[in-house]
Amino acid sequence: MAVKNLFSLLFPGKKRTGINRRYLLLSTLLFLIIFSLGSTAFIILMERLMLNNAGQELIKSVELERLKLEASVNSEIAIALKMADSPLIKRYFSHPGNLDLERLAFEEFSAWRAFTKNSVFWINDTDRLFYTDDHLPYLVNPESPENYWYFMTLYETEIYNFNINYNPDLNVTNLWINAPVFNRENKPVGMVGTGINLSDFIDTIYRNYSGNAKLYFFNTAREITGARDLTLVANKARIDDELSKACGEILYRINDLELGGITYIQTKAIKGVAVLGSIPALDWYMVAIQNIGILDSLKTGMTILFSVLMIVMKVVFLSVFTVHESKLAKGRAEAAREAVMSSIKYASKIQKSLLPSDDIFKDTFSDYSIIWKPRDIVGGDIYWIKKFDEGAVLCVCDCTGHGTPGALLTMLVVSAFEAVITENNYKDTADIIWELEKRLVTVLNAKTSDTEVRGINIKEGCDLAVMFIANDKSVIASSSHTHIFICNGKNVRRIKGQKINLGEGKIKRKEDIKTVHFPANPDDKFYIASDGLFEQPGGAKNIPFCYDTFMQIILDNHNENQSVISKKIWLSFEEYRGETPRVDDFELITFKP
């Protein structure tokens, strides 16, 4: 019905010749301008959000794989040094012709090989036979350029060194840890070491990584030491050549990178993000690059909601410019009104689809109730809950504004909140607000000295309460401007929200965000409401709804079910405001853990 009405407005038939074409042209022109600016802003915001989310995911992936590699390398270094310091191996290398010593030393090598599950090798400097695992030994020619590591290990290395070897027959790249063995006179008599199959390690990373980022390892000489394409390692390809245009922008950050540090870069040369990290154990670096295009940013349900809201705005424009038409246009104005309402109701259905299902609340709480009533069908209030093994995270949010602008902001908040609690410590409510603040600042491009962003006033930011409800029924909470009420049947406590505004970029440290702990109490019931309840004027003096009235209602009815208590709050609110129009959205979430 809404679609038919919309098309009848946009493409009127011959019977509707009474429409003033100038009004139609003007409204269409204004809509196109707003649609172009709005679409551009939406795409920019979604692209920033997508880039930020992708960057956070890459940081976690790179950090995890770096720690795995460092742990594996450090373990192998320890084994190599243990072998190099073995009295038995030192005696064997000093007397290679002693068969008894050789038998005992080989048994020790076999034990180390079984322990490490990686390759183990040894060479004494007398016969220079290279033994590794169960393979037949072969003679090493130190004069050959490909065996540069032999003399370097014996005469230039005090503890250990690394070298990388690519086997074209097996298509495998190994990282070797070489440790010289010294006799009692501190002269080198041979070397021992272990080998890590880098090819298998990198293949494991790609198997476990669900994204489409490209991953490279490279050394201080900028030679690629690990990549999915093994020929890059075999040919000692340079990372400069592989990354091409993006290389300078990424490698410029190396000098600023702390030892063992990791940094996130939004590249200009290529559309996407890059993460650069150092691996101190190897004196290497690793970089992951992910390309993100405009289409990737728009593959979300928010695009559908934005499109519907743009259609609503178009219909509103047509309605405004046709409302003063002649009697012949009154029928069209009515049709426009119906189309507006139909479109807004459809947008409301989409916004409601963003809300969590009642099943999650039923699984989390012993009793609960939800009243969510936007002032203008769609609104800026939103709530979200996500369940984990150790409990659930609940967010009750009041975005700046109401109606269509507020609804647009709720899309960003829901997306950011979902990403934050998935990627961070969901039991730390202060950390959730801190991460949410950083994402909203990134998306909205907010600055402390400039609260007007692309014509959108975000001065009041986003008010919310975040709570972690543990399985043992204890509760942890942090809030921005939003009050939390707790009633135990004897009294009501009001935990005032902090005076911090999300989205402005004024929160400087996570430590500035307070956390409140509520031990498990079988009598406690929790209440969170948006300011649409407490700022509503009414009564004989036309003043805002009183906190004391609200607290008295929940105390007097503490033994009732939550749905009954919430209904009494709503009826009291409606009676209080009387004929006074509602000033904001109404949101009330109550629960008993």
N, C-alpha and C positions, 0 to 999 in steps of 0.2 A: 504494500500500500504506500509506504514512504517513498519507494523508488518511483512508482507511477506518479505520485504527486510531484516529486522532484522534477521528473522529465516534463511534466505538463507546465511547470514553471519555467524551465530552461528553454523549452521548445514549444511555445504555445501554438495552437492550430489557428486556422482561418477564422473560427468563431470568436477568438479572443482578440479581435482587432482593436478593442478599446484601450489596450495597454499603451501607456506612453513610452514610446521607443527610446526617448532620451533618458528616462529614468532607468530603463532596462540596461542601456548602454553604460550609463554612469555606474550603476551597481555592479555590473560585470567587470568594468575596468578597475573599480576599487577592490573587488574581490580578487582579481588577478594579481594586483599589486601585493595585497596582504598574503595571498596564497604563495606567491613567489618568495616574499621575505620570510614567511612562516616556514615554508618548506626548506629554505636554505638554513634557517636557524635550527630546525629540527634535525636536518641531516648532519649539521656541524655538531650538535649536542650528542646525537647518537654515535657519530664517528668517534668523538672524544671518549664517550663512555665505553665503546667497543675497544678502542686503543688502550684505555686504562685497564679494563678487565683483562685484555690479552697480555698486557705488560705484567700484571700481577701474577697471572698464571705462568708466564714464562719464567719469572723470577723464582717461583717456587720449584718449577721443573729443573731449571739450571742449578739452583742451590742443592737440590736433592741429588742430582747426578754427580755434581762436583764432590759432594761429601762421600758418595759411594766410591768414586774413583780414588779420592785421597785416602779413604780408609783402606782400600785394597792395596794401594801403593805403599802406604806406611807399614802395613802388615808384611808385605813382601820385602821391604827394606830391612825390617827387623830380622826376618829369616836369613836374608843374605849376610847380614852382619854377624848373626849367631854362627853361621857356617864358617865365615872368615876367621872368627875368633876361636874356633874349635881346636883344642890341643892336638887331637888325633889327626885332623885334616892338615894342620901345620906340619906335623911329623911326617905324614905321608908325602906331602909336597916336597919336603926337604930330602926324603929318601924314596923316590918313586920306584926304585927297583925292589923294594922290600914287599914281597907278596903278602905277608901276614898283615902289614899295615894297609896294603891296598884292599884286601878283603874287608877289614874292619871299616875302613873309610867308605868303601862302596856301600856297606850296610847302613852307615850313618846317612849317606846321600839318599838311599832308598827310603829311609825313615822320614827325612825332610820332604821328599817328594810326595809321600803319602799324606803328610801333614798339610802341605800347602795346596795340594790338588792343582797347582800350576807347574810350569816347567822349571826344572832345576838343572844347572849346568856347572861344570868345573873343568879347569885346565891347569896343569902344572907347567912351569916354564922350562922344564927339562925336555919332555917329549912333545909338548905343545899339541897334544891330542884333545880335541873338544868333545867332551862327553855330555849328553843331555838325555834325560829320561831313559827310555829303553832303546834309543837309536844307536846304531853303530858309530863309534867315534871316527872323527875325520881330522886330518892334519890342518892346522891353521897356519896360513902364510902371513905373518905380520907385515910383510912388505907390500902386500896387496892393498890398494886404496880402499877397498870395501871393508877391510879389517882394521881401519884406523883406530878403532876402539881398543885394540889389544895393547899397544904401547902406551896409549893415553891412560888406560886403567892401571897398568903396572907402574908407570914412572911419573905420572902427573896427577894421580888421584890418591888422596889420603884415606878417605872413608868409602865413598861409593860414587858412581856416576850413572847416567842413563844413556842408552842409545836405542834407536828404533830401527827395526829390520822388517822389510817387506818381502814376503816369499811369493813370487809370481806363480809358482807351481801350485801352491795351496790357496792362493789369493787371500793370504792372512797377513796381518800386521801385528808384530809383537813388540812390546816395550820390555827391554832388558835392563835389569838392575845389576850392575857389575861392581863387585867388591874385591879389592886386592888382598892377597894373603901374604903376611910377612913372617919371616923366621925370627929366631931369637936375636939376631943381629939387626933386625928391622929392615931386612932386604926383601924385596918382592920375590916370591917363589912360585906364584901362580895366582889364579883368581877363581872366585865362585860367584854364583848369582842365581836369580830367578827371572822368569819371564811371564808377563801378563799378556793374554791375547786381547789386544785392543779391538780387533774386529768383532769378536763376540760381545765385548762390553758395549760398543756403540750400537750393534744390532739389538741388544737388550733394551737400550734406551729408546730406540725407535719403536720397538714392539710394545713397550709400556706407555709410550707417549701418544695421546689421542689427537693432538693438534697437528698443524701442518708446517711447523717451524723447521728451518734448516739449522743443523748443529755442526759446529766445527771446533776442533782443538788446534792450537798453534803455539809455537814457542816464541822466545824473545827475538829470534831472528825472523819471525813472522812466517816461518815454514809451517805448512799444515801438517799436524801430527796425528790427526784423527778426523775422519769424515765418513759419511755413508759411501761415497765414491772412493774406493781404495787407491785408484790410480793417482789421485791427488797426493796421497801420502808417498806412494812409490816414486813419483816424479818430483818430490819435494816442492810441490806447487806453493806459491806464496798466497797468503790470505788476501793481500792487496789485489791480486789479479782475480781471485775468485769472487770477492765482494764488489769489485768494480767501483761504481760511483759512491756506494755507501761506506766504503772502507775508511776514507779520510775522516768522515764524521764519527764513525765508531771508534777507530783506533786513536783518535785524538783524546779520548777519555782514559786511555791506558795510564798516562802519566798521573792522572788524578785518582786512580784506583788504589785503594788501600790494600795491604797484604791480606789475601783471603777475602777481599771485598767483592761486592757485586753491584752493578749499576744498571738502571733502566733508561733506554733512550728511545725517543720518538724520532725516527729518521725522516729527513726531508728529501734526501736523494731517492729513497724508495718509500712508497706509501705503506707504512707499517711500523712495527716496533722491533727493538733489538735489546738483548740483555747480554752484558759483558761481565765476566767473572774471572778471577785469578785462581790458580791452583798452585799454592806455594810449594807443596811437596815435590812438584815436577818442574817448577819455574815455567809453567805453561799458563795459557789463557784459554777460555772457552767462550764462544759467542753463539747465540741462538737468534735467528731472524725470522720474523713472521710477517708476511705481506697481508695487508687488510685493505680491501677496496670498499667503495661506497656501497656496493650491493651487499657485502658482508654485514655492514652496519645496519642495513634495512631489513635483514632477515629476522624479524621479530614481530610479535603480536602488537607491539606499540605502534608500528607503522599502520596497522589496520585501524586502531583506535584514533590515531592522528588523522587518517583519511576521513573517517566518519565525522570527526569534529570539524574538519575543513568543510565538509558538505553541509553540516549544521550552520556554519558561519555563512556560507553562500545563501542558504535559504533565509537566514536572518536578514541579510542585506536586501534580498528581494522583497521580504516582508516590509522592511522599514520604508523602502522607496515606493511601495504600492499601497501602503495603508491609507494615504491621503488621496487616493484616486477617486474617481466619480463612482456613482452607484453601480455602474456596470463593472467596476473593478472590485467591488466589495466581495463578490463571490470568489474572486482570485485571492484576495487577502485572507479569506477564511481558509481557502485551500493551502495558502502559504503557512498559516498558523498550524494547520493540521500536519503539514509536511515537516515543519520545525519540530513539533511535539513528537512526531513519529521518529524523526532522526535522532532527537535527543534521547528518547526512550531506548532506541537501539544502541546509542553510545553508552547509556546506563547499563544495558545488558553486558556490554563488553567490559565496562569497568567492574561490574559485579563479578565477572569471570576471573578478574585478578585476585579477588578475595579468596582466602582459604576455605575449604569445605568444613562443614560442621563435624565431620568424622574425626578430624584431627583434634578438635576441642573435646569431643567425647572421650577420645583415647587419653587425653592429657589431664583433664580435670574431673574431679568427682561431681562438680556442679558448675554451671557457667550460664551466662546470658550475653547476648549481643544486640545492641540497638544501633543501627547505622542508617541515618536519615539525612542524605544530602539536602541542602536548602533548595537547590535548583536541579533536582533529579540527578545530575552528575555533580561531583564536588571534590573538595580538596582533602577530605578526611579519608584515611585508609588504615587498615590493620592487617597484620601478617603474622603467621605462626609457622614454625618449622620444627619438626620433631627429630631428635637424635637418640642414640642409645642411652645416654646418661640424663636425658631430660628434653625440654623444649624451650625454644626462644620465641618470645612474644614481643611484637612491636606495635604500638598504638601511635599513629602519626597524624599530625594536623599540618598540612602543607599551606603555604601562603595562598590566600584567596579562596574562592569557592567557584562553583560553576565550571565552565570550560577551562579557564586558566588553571584553577586548582587541580582539575582532573588531569591536565597535561603533566603537571609536576608530580602527581602521584605515580604516573608511569615510570618516571626516572627514579623515584624513591624505591618503588617495589623492585625494580631491576637491580639497583645498587645494593639494596638490603639483601636480596637473594644471593648476590655475588659475595658480599662481605661475610655473611654467616657460613657460607660454604667454604671459603678460603681461609678464614681466621679462627681464632679461639672463640667458639660460640658460647663458652661459659663465662667469658669476660665481657660484661655489658659495656664497660667503659671503652674497651677495645673496639667493640662493634660501633659505638657512636663515633669514636675517633676515625675509624676507617671509612665510615659513612660520610663523615664531614669531609675527608680528603677527596672522596669520589665526587661529592656534590660540588665542591669548589672547583675541581678539575672540569666537570661537565658544564657548570654555569659560568666558568671563567671569572669567579668572584674575586675582588680585590678589597683589601681593608679600607682603602681610601676611595673606592668607587663601587657603590652599591647599585648603580644603574648599569645593567648588562644588556646590551643590544635592545634597549628600550624596555626591558622587563625589570620591574622593581623587585629585588629580592631582599630588601632591607630587613623584613621580619623573618626571613629564613624559614626554617622547618622545625616545628615543635614536636617532640616525641618522647615516649617512655619505652625503654627496652628492658625486658625482664627475662631472666633465665630461671625456669621452674624445674628443679632437680627431681629425680625419681623419689628421693626421700622426703619430698614436699617442702624443702627449704627453697627460698627465693632470693635471687640477687637482682638488683635493679639499679639503673641509671636513667636520668631523665633530663630533658631540656625544656624548661617552662611548664611541662605537664606535671600536674600533681598526682600522687598515688595515695589512695585512702585504704587503710587496713582496719577492719572492725573485728573484734573478738567477742562481741556480745555484751561487753562491759563498758568499753569506750571505743572511740574512733581516733586513730592517728592520721594526721595529714603530713605526708612527706612532700615538701615543696620541691618543684623542679628547679634545677639550676638556671640562672639567668645567662644562658649561653645560646647563641643563635646558630643553627646549622646552616651551612651554605654560604656564609659571609667570609669565611677564611680568617676569622678572628680567634679561633681556638688554636693556641700555639703549641700545647703539649698534651699528650694523653693524660698526664698526671693531673691536669686541671679538671678532669672529668671525675666526679665523685661516684662511688659505688656504695650502695646500702645493702646489708645482708639481713634477711629475715629468717631466723631459725624455724624449723618445722613446728607448727602449732595447729592441732586439729580444729581449733575454734576460729582460726583466721580466715577472713574473706577479703578479697582484694577488689578495688574499684578504680578504674581509670576512665576519665571523661575528657573530651576536647573542650576548648573554651566556648564552643557554641552553646554549652549548657550554662556556664557561669557568667558569660557576658551578655546573656539575653535580658533586655530590659522588660519590665512589666510591673504589675501590682499598682497600688494606688499612687505611689510616688514615681512610677516609671523608672525604677533603678534596677541594676543587674540582679539576677537570681543569686540568692545568698548561699555561701558555703555552709553556714550553720544549718540551714534548712535541709540541704542535701545530706549532711552528716547525721542529722536527727532522724531522717527517713531510714537510712541504712541501719542505724542503731535500734530503732523501734521495731524493725521488721527482720532482725538478724536471723531468727529461727525459720523464716520463710525460705522457699526455694529462690534461687537467684533470678529466675524469670519473673517471679511475682514481685520481688523487690525492684527490679528494673522497670516493670510496668508501672509501679506506684511512683517511681521517680519521673517517668515520662508524663503520666497524668498530672502530677503536681507541676511539672514544667509547663505543660499546655495550659493548665488552669491559671498559672501565674502570669503568663504572657498575654492571655486573653486575645484581644483583637490586634495586638501589636505584631507586626510581621517578624518572622524569624530573621536574625541578623547574620547567622552563620550556619554551617553544617553541624549536625548533632551526632556525636559518637560516644557510646558508653559500652565499655567492656568490663564485665565482672566475672570473677571466678573464685572457686574454692579449690586449692591444690588437692 
